[in-house]
Amino acid sequence: MTTLYGHTKLPSERTVSQKPVLEQYESDDLPSEQGYLQRRPKHYTMSQYRRLVVLVVLVNLALLGFGLTSGGWWAGGDIALGTLANLVVGNIAVAILIRQQYVINFLFWIATSAPTSWPLSIRWVLGKVYHFGGIHSGCAGAATIWFAVLVGSMTSQLANGLSGISVGTVVVTYALLALLIGIVVMALPPLRSRYHNNFELTHRFGGWAALLLFYVQTIMFINDQRGDIGLGSALLTSFGFWMLIILTISIVLPWLRLRKVPVKIETPSNHVALVRFNHGVTPFAGSSTTVSRNPLVEWHSFANVPTPGEDGFRLTISRAGDWTGEFIDDVPSHVWVKGIPTAGVGNIDKLFKRVVWVATGSGIGPCLPHLLAQEVPAHLVWSTRNPRKTYGDKLVDEILSVQPNATIWDTTEQGKPDMVKLAYAAYKSFNAEAVIVISNQKLTREVVYGMESRGIPAYGAIWDS
């Protein structure tokens, strides 16, 4: 029998139909998955993220079809270069703005405003709001393809001696296309995960360089196309130019809030650092903060842990790579922060009447603010090695103060559990509506699919950034 740090309710304290979590886990088998046609769309390979990518592709293909037919974008010697340029800018704008912190918070606010009285099937879909990154990826890829089409069309127009385009504009456009292709290639999942630091640098510095080149290319292109209109007037009436202004504001906003702030750090073990901030910001539960020791090189996002009634917040940083390892071994007195607290996957808990939180290791960090807030009835399942030794008595006792019945599985003593079966046992015993998983990528996908393939709403990070 697994040792728990909390206690299990006695039969007199629960309904006859329910069993304690561990009794449920040890005595009952997992129910069968749904039929193939029902469960297949719930696999991560057909996630809402990828469906949004496909949706963006279909919309752009429809626009291409229109342009090739009744749109007449390549009719005779008249190529609709302005229309193609607007398609590039439109896709780029959506790709960037969907990642803007204020936009993200707005999307989560809209999605989680649904009352819990709504049908579970609707709330299940609304909870997938954090897959919005599919729009970012789809539009970024579409913009790059449209840009290649624009380059080809410009080259054709120039080669055929047609007016409206100059050699300088074509050269700058080719340079910008090469830069965009480099950014997209580095963002491909295999390269992004293997060379994450290079991916981040490419996106940051490559993105800034691309923005500057877009300004140069746009002004040169408008100058080529303006005819008898003055350049100033042409710029003021250009869709592309105004979108660049909006995108610049969007990109600059987080950096306007860049600051170096003091931190207090506890390291209960060489595996974890508990970082306390109190610089005038108390974020909401379910949000995250990006921190850095060198703001131009590398940023990392961590879930905020505010404590009800207290100013400031905490972050739980576990050893998971070079940056986190150095952070724990050489604790800083100050770190850099930028932007605003931004909603994350855990924010969707308010869509449900009762929730099971499933965490492994330092995944307890993103769960903790929701457990402390006690806004949604919840049950915690936490699988970790030697929790008191690794995370300290203070943190474990804090968890048990709000989750006395928590299922805390010590993998040092008990070995690794079947997390799908354990999550299901907690879901059934607690009579929950949804399961939220905070773990590594492999286990998150395993538990989310294990629940959803059995008709249970489940959510977890998708590693799309």
Sequence and secondary structure as in RCSB ss.txt:
>XXXX:A:sequence
MTTLYGHTKLPSERTVSQKPVLEQYESDDLPSEQGYLQRRPKHYTMSQYRRLVVLVVLVNLALLGFGLTSGGWWA
GGDIALGTLANLVVGNIAVAILIRQQYVINFLFWIATSAPTSWPLSIRWVLGKVYHFGGIHSGCAGAATIWFAVL
VGSMTSQLANGLSGISVGTVVVTYALLALLIGIVVMALPPLRSRYHNNFELTHRFGGWAALLLFYVQTIMFINDQ
RGDIGLGSALLTSFGFWMLIILTISIVLPWLRLRKVPVKIETPSNHVALVRFNHGVTPFAGSSTTVSRNPLVEWH
SFANVPTPGEDGFRLTISRAGDWTGEFIDDVPSHVWVKGIPTAGVGNIDKLFKRVVWVATGSGIGPCLPHLLAQE
VPAHLVWSTRNPRKTYGDKLVDEILSVQPNATIWDTTEQGKPDMVKLAYAAYKSFNAEAVIVISNQKLTREVVYG
MESRGIPAYGAIWDS
>XXXX:A:secstr
    SS    GGGS TT   HHHHHHH        HHHHGGGSGGG HHHHHHHHHHHHHHHHHHHHHTTT TEE
TTEE HHHHHHHHHHHHHHHHHTT HHHHHHHHHHHTTS TTS HHHHHHHGGGGGGHHHHHHHHHHHHHHHHHH
HHHHHHHHHTT SS  HHHHHHHHHHHHHHHHHHHHTSHHHHHHTHHHHHHIIIIIHHHHHHHHHHHHHHHHHHH
 TTS HHHHHHT HHHHHHHHHHHHHHHHHHT EEEEEEEEEEETTEEEEEE SS    TTEEEEEEEETTTEEE
EEE B  TT SSEEEEEE  SHHHHHHHHS  SEEEEEEEEEE GGGGGGGSSSEEEEEEGGGHHHHHHHHHHT 
S EEEEEEESSHHHHH HHHHHHHHHH TT EEEEHHHH    HHHHHHHHHHHHT SEEEEES HHHHHHHHHH
HHTTT  EEE     
